[in-house]
Amino acid sequence: MTEKKIELVGGCLSALLAEKEIIARYELLQRVYDCVRRADLTSEEREELQAILGGKHAASVASGIFFNVLSGEPIFIKLPKLDSVIQINGVIFHFVHTGGYADPDFAKAYEKFNSSQEELHHLVRLNLADLLTEFMGRAGYALADGSSGKLTFNGPGGDKSLDFRIFTSIQEVELVEGMEGSVVIVPHGESPGPFISFFQEKGKEAEEGEIKIWVANMEEGTIDPFIGYPRDMAIYKQFKNPRMAMMIKTNWGRRME
């Protein structure tokens, strides 16, 4: 069964790279998550794929596939090898070095990337939800409700629950009434600047409202605490760097004194 799902994911990626021979790293990452979601993997198939992918990036199936696609030996044998990199206006693009691409090709690829921002913005929300579901699943939690603008996960036995709200950037986060006790998930950024600004401007408000802010590294398939910790050690143990929130409060908090 897993071989069929590998073919399904591979076919999705093959169609993508046939359409976009020069692709932004950020877009490739989001499209990989989308292809994995479309494959509708069972928990057993995810475990099998993780075993096949191996390595340090296997915590998330999508992140493992993303790095596998960029490796020299992808499990999808029909995919082109994206062995070259170029940066255009600060955006990293991957492509095949034998493609014979010229400046107009790269300019066109950048234009296509810019025109797809709205779609990618939508995908980020869906992909963060998928990553969060995997993360919470490893802690024994299952998604119970996602119909009211938030995701509610119930723990083993149904005696524990936790609400999450997803934002596509730390700049987008607004602390409003009704968020008390919930967790905000945002993707990591290339620069710490926006996170420092948020911590200085809204960090105290978040703590007083018991609103936790956690950061997802979608490339690595990990989630770490930025502000606030879970009460359940099963969730705490899933963090790659569980001390991050403590380090941030210690170091960045000094700037607020």
Helices and strands as residue ranges (DSSP letters): H 2-19, E 23-24, H 25-39, H 43-53, H 61-69, E 84-88, E 91-95, G 97-99, H 103-115, H 117-138, E 142-145, E 151-154, G 156-158, E 161-166, G 170-172, E 183-187, H 193-208, E 212-217, E 222-227, H 233-236, H 244-252, G 253-256
